[in-house]
């Protein structure tokens, strides 16, 4: 009877990550060597990590930079924009994009399988809402800010516009990456336990 109750609770909750040992099943340690599960897991982690980074900027980094004098804010953001260009950030940011591209293609091939719609949705959210928005919106703003002399008379006006526009687009990236992580997690739950 107790086992029947456990099985019902698993089907009611989807069973994903709720019972000890199931997490290992997703990762393949118990015989499940499906590379789609591994790619989905990596995409979920990567999307979540990127969402966390962007959330930090939206929630407190940009607010803190807005409180300092414009010359200091410009100089600090220029430094951040140089330091962020490193192998670890690129590995997570673009590595997740590569996983998303593979998962988007795979979702069409495996459309009848559970979770395929969530794989496609998560992939498109990350690729369009995070990667494309970064390249089309945030990077040009960063490039324009890099050309500004922090001590110039124009720096205050440029900084005010930068803060407003960059942060607005960062909110879009944050939400897209977070919802992508959720979509990948749902896809894992649906594909693992059906």
Secondary structure, 3 states (H helix, E strand, C coil): CHHHHHHHHHHHHCCCCCCCCHHHHHHCCCCCCCHHHHHHHHHHHHHHHHHHHHHHHHHHHHHHHHHCCHHHHHHHHHHHHHHCCCHHHHHHHHHHHHHHHHHHHHHHHCCCCCCHHHHHHHHHHHHHHHHHHHHHHHHHHHHHHHCCCCCCCCHHHHHHHHHHHHHHHHHHHHHHHHHHHHHHHHHHHHHHCC
